[in-house]
Amino acid sequence: MSLDLILKPGPQDSVGWSVVDRRTQARLRDGRLEAGETLDAATVGSVDRTVILLPGEHVHLSRLAIPARSEREARQAAPYLVEDEIAARLADTTVLPGPRAEDDQRWVAAIDAALLSQWRERLAPLVVRPAFVVPDSLVAAEPGAALTLYDRGDAVLFAYDPDIEISAGPIAGAVDAALFGAVIQPLAQAAGSGEIAVSRSLGLTGANFRAIGQGEMDLRASAMAPERLSALPRLFGEALVSTMDWSALIWPLRRPVLMAAGLLVAFCALLGGETVYFRLQAARFETATIAQFNHAIPDFGRSVIAAEAERFLSERVARLEGTGSSAFLQLLAALDDLTAESDRIRIDHVRFDPTRDALSVGATYTDFSDFDALSARAARLGLRLDDGGAREGTSGIEGEFVVRLP
């Protein structure tokens, strides 16, 4: 069989659905479920896969290299790598990385946690496993195009080729149709000289523009490569990707399973002491690594995981030994030298901008003249110092400035 069930959430818990033959790319049947309605067995009886289409305007999709040694560390690090790009609090956002690819890159999706929970609760009972979750903005991507601009009607979907380099921002998303004219230029510039595929209804032409039809989103979703679908983050959980129905398998074997579980518990109890010991040791080493990092770089500005701390410390040691350097570590060292002779300035936070090789610093001055003294010392040290403004605060003069290497 080669039938796909395509689900798309709508307003007020409604769900649009269609069944597509992925070999012939033909839609066999479709419809809409209102709140509380489910699909009957006749509709999904021959379906062997589900693709869930989420609106691209609600999913921030990136492709990043995450410095992590395990999936757990990747999940811990992902939120901090996209924090500056999402317009929401991390506490209210679910950020999930997908499986690591051969080039060490991962798809990373960020979505409002409450909205994701609502969609999962409504759609999970409808799926036929395996089920894959994909933003419609990525589904719109045209093969071979550096950038695709797809007219969905109420919004314009955009998707970059994941193999091209873009400076910042999501690799796919949606723009309100009323605002599209204001953002078309930066979207096209990020694609460089590559081909841009554009829906004919948008009326855009150019030397590297190729007109495409709007097509049908469910047919595009069914035609996506299985490798691309399986590489995306499992927003609805790992269980829906598996084709094994464990509950149906275990139920007739529940008594043997319980006996085996009892033996397993007894065996695990024998090894429990050793397991706890090694876990405590691992936690202690991670805590010590992070504590050493916080001592060496107290004003880093955010929390780090043990893998990051180890890498930053190794780079700093390499810089001190003259075996290597990085712009970030050089700027931190320069900031230390810059403020070493002044006890009238307190550094509150720092943030590194890798695109500009600049260090943004928040500080508290005792007096407005302190920044003039800091600028004079920066000139003597050969550093570039840009004033970001200052204002009177409760604990002194709160200011911002940017440090750059000459």
Solvent accessible surface area in square Angstrom, and as a share of the most:
residue,aa,sasa,rsa
1,M,160,0.71
2,S,9,0.06
3,L,22,0.11
4,D,0,0.00
5,L,0,0.00
6,I,5,0.02
7,L,0,0.00
8,K,64,0.27
9,P,13,0.08
10,G,24,0.23
11,P,106,0.67
12,Q,170,0.76
13,D,53,0.28
14,S,7,0.04
15,V,0,0.00
16,G,12,0.12
17,W,34,0.12
18,S,6,0.04
19,V,0,0.00
20,V,0,0.00
21,D,20,0.10
22,R,75,0.27
23,R,191,0.70
24,T,95,0.55
25,Q,64,0.28
26,A,41,0.32
27,R,88,0.32
28,L,88,0.44
29,R,85,0.31
30,D,83,0.43
31,G,32,0.31
32,R,135,0.49
33,L,15,0.08
34,E,96,0.43
35,A,62,0.48
36,G,69,0.66
37,E,81,0.37
38,T,95,0.55
39,L,27,0.13
40,D,85,0.44
41,A,83,0.64
42,A,90,0.70
43,T,15,0.08
44,V,31,0.18
45,G,61,0.59
46,S,38,0.24
47,V,8,0.05
48,D,41,0.21
49,R,19,0.07
50,T,0,0.00
51,V,0,0.00
52,I,0,0.00
53,L,3,0.02
54,L,0,0.00
55,P,17,0.11
56,G,2,0.02
57,E,85,0.38
58,H,84,0.37
59,V,6,0.03
60,H,29,0.13
61,L,1,0.01
62,S,4,0.03
63,R,56,0.20
64,L,48,0.24
65,A,58,0.45
66,I,14,0.07
67,P,45,0.28
68,A,13,0.10
69,R,161,0.59
70,S,48,0.31
71,E,87,0.39
72,R,119,0.44
73,E,11,0.05
74,A,0,0.00
75,R,118,0.43
76,Q,78,0.35
77,A,2,0.02
78,A,0,0.00
79,P,28,0.18
80,Y,80,0.30
81,L,63,0.32
82,V,1,0.01
83,E,66,0.30
84,D,102,0.53
85,E,67,0.30
86,I,22,0.11
87,A,115,0.89
88,A,61,0.47
89,R,158,0.58
90,L,49,0.25
91,A,82,0.64
92,D,65,0.34
93,T,19,0.11
94,T,35,0.20
95,V,13,0.08
96,L,43,0.21
97,P,16,0.10
98,G,2,0.02
99,P,52,0.33
100,R,132,0.48
101,A,38,0.30
102,E,183,0.82
103,D,86,0.45
104,D,81,0.42
105,Q,52,0.23
106,R,5,0.02
107,W,5,0.02
108,V,1,0.01
109,A,2,0.01
110,A,4,0.03
111,I,3,0.01
112,D,65,0.34
113,A,36,0.28
114,A,76,0.59
115,L,41,0.20
116,L,3,0.02
117,S,55,0.36
118,Q,89,0.39
119,W,20,0.07
120,R,85,0.31
121,E,138,0.62
122,R,31,0.11
123,L,0,0.00
124,A,32,0.25
125,P,102,0.64
126,L,9,0.05
127,V,22,0.13
128,V,35,0.20
129,R,69,0.25
130,P,21,0.13
131,A,4,0.03
132,F,24,0.10
133,V,11,0.06
134,V,0,0.00
135,P,4,0.03
136,D,0,0.00
137,S,0,0.00
138,L,4,0.02
139,V,5,0.03
140,A,1,0.00
141,A,31,0.24
142,E,35,0.16
143,P,117,0.73
144,G,73,0.70
145,A,5,0.04
146,A,9,0.07
147,L,0,0.00
148,T,1,0.01
149,L,0,0.00
150,Y,7,0.03
151,D,22,0.11
152,R,49,0.18
153,G,53,0.51
154,D,96,0.50
155,A,7,0.05
156,V,4,0.02
157,L,0,0.00
158,F,16,0.07
159,A,1,0.01
160,Y,11,0.04
161,D,40,0.21
162,P,31,0.19
163,D,128,0.66
164,I,52,0.26
165,E,163,0.73
166,I,42,0.21
167,S,101,0.65
168,A,70,0.54
169,G,24,0.23
170,P,39,0.24
171,I,10,0.05
172,A,0,0.00
173,G,5,0.05
174,A,24,0.19
175,V,22,0.13
176,D,77,0.40
177,A,50,0.39
178,A,93,0.72
179,L,111,0.55
180,F,19,0.08
181,G,62,0.59
182,A,84,0.65
183,V,46,0.26
184,I,32,0.16
185,Q,118,0.53
186,P,74,0.46
187,L,22,0.11
188,A,22,0.17
189,Q,120,0.54
190,A,41,0.32
191,A,8,0.06
192,G,51,0.49
193,S,112,0.72
194,G,26,0.25
195,E,65,0.29
196,I,3,0.02
197,A,0,0.00
198,V,3,0.02
199,S,0,0.00
200,R,161,0.59
201,S,68,0.44
202,L,39,0.20
203,G,62,0.60
204,L,57,0.28
205,T,126,0.73
206,G,41,0.40
207,A,120,0.93
208,N,51,0.26
209,F,54,0.23
210,R,81,0.29
211,A,60,0.46
212,I,11,0.06
213,G,35,0.34
214,Q,73,0.33
215,G,56,0.54
216,E,88,0.40
217,M,25,0.11
218,D,18,0.10
219,L,41,0.20
220,R,47,0.17
221,A,0,0.00
222,S,3,0.02
223,A,66,0.51
224,M,24,0.11
225,A,52,0.40
226,P,83,0.52
227,E,125,0.56
228,R,75,0.27
229,L,3,0.01
230,S,42,0.27
231,A,27,0.21
232,L,3,0.02
233,P,4,0.03
234,R,52,0.19
235,L,4,0.02
236,F,12,0.05
237,G,32,0.31
238,E,115,0.52
239,A,70,0.54
240,L,27,0.14
241,V,31,0.18
242,S,42,0.27
243,T,101,0.59
244,M,87,0.39
245,D,67,0.35
246,W,143,0.50
247,S,85,0.55
248,A,64,0.50
249,L,80,0.40
250,I,71,0.36
251,W,171,0.60
252,P,93,0.58
253,L,88,0.44
254,R,117,0.43
255,R,183,0.67
256,P,76,0.48
257,V,58,0.33
258,L,127,0.63
259,M,136,0.61
260,A,59,0.46
261,A,43,0.33
262,G,43,0.42
263,L,136,0.68
264,L,107,0.53
265,V,102,0.59
266,A,59,0.46
267,F,114,0.47
268,C,68,0.41
269,A,75,0.58
270,L,148,0.74
271,L,81,0.40
272,G,25,0.24
273,G,57,0.54
274,E,99,0.44
275,T,59,0.34
276,V,84,0.48
277,Y,120,0.46
278,F,118,0.49
279,R,175,0.64
280,L,115,0.57
281,Q,43,0.19
282,A,53,0.41
283,A,53,0.41
284,R,131,0.48
285,F,116,0.48
286,E,56,0.25
287,T,89,0.52
288,A,56,0.43
289,T,36,0.21
290,I,50,0.25
291,A,56,0.43
292,Q,103,0.46
293,F,1,0.00
294,N,79,0.40
295,H,148,0.66
296,A,33,0.25
297,I,8,0.04
298,P,100,0.63
299,D,54,0.28
300,F,23,0.09
301,G,52,0.50
302,R,86,0.32
303,S,70,0.45
304,V,12,0.07
305,I,21,0.11
306,A,8,0.06
307,A,14,0.11
308,E,7,0.03
309,A,0,0.00
310,E,90,0.40
311,R,96,0.35
312,F,18,0.07
313,L,32,0.16
314,S,66,0.42
315,E,60,0.27
316,R,41,0.15
317,V,76,0.43
318,A,29,0.23
319,R,47,0.17
320,L,124,0.62
321,E,120,0.54
322,G,67,0.64
323,T,102,0.59
324,G,35,0.34
325,S,74,0.47
326,S,34,0.22
327,A,29,0.22
328,F,22,0.09
329,L,1,0.00
330,Q,63,0.28
331,L,0,0.00
332,L,12,0.06
333,A,19,0.15
334,A,12,0.09
335,L,8,0.04
336,D,74,0.38
337,D,75,0.39
338,L,1,0.00
339,T,23,0.13
340,A,77,0.60
341,E,136,0.61
342,S,40,0.26
343,D,139,0.72
344,R,113,0.41
345,I,18,0.09
346,R,129,0.47
347,I,26,0.13
348,D,65,0.34
349,H,83,0.37
350,V,7,0.04
351,R,137,0.50
352,F,54,0.22
353,D,39,0.20
354,P,91,0.57
355,T,95,0.55
356,R,123,0.45
357,D,73,0.38
358,A,0,0.00
359,L,0,0.00
360,S,33,0.22
361,V,0,0.00
362,G,2,0.02
363,A,2,0.02
364,T,8,0.05
365,Y,6,0.02
366,T,84,0.49
367,D,64,0.33
368,F,108,0.45
369,S,61,0.39
370,D,9,0.05
371,F,27,0.11
372,D,94,0.49
373,A,67,0.52
374,L,5,0.02
375,S,39,0.25
376,A,50,0.39
377,R,41,0.15
378,A,1,0.01
379,A,77,0.59
380,R,168,0.61
381,L,75,0.38
382,G,35,0.33
383,L,23,0.11
384,R,129,0.47
385,L,33,0.16
386,D,57,0.29
387,D,92,0.47
388,G,50,0.48
389,G,36,0.34
390,A,47,0.37
391,R,155,0.56
392,E,135,0.61
393,G,30,0.29
394,T,148,0.86
395,S,71,0.46
396,G,23,0.22
397,I,17,0.09
398,E,53,0.24
399,G,4,0.04
400,E,67,0.30
401,F,1,0.01
402,V,26,0.15
403,V,0,0.00
404,R,39,0.14
405,L,53,0.27
406,P,127,0.80
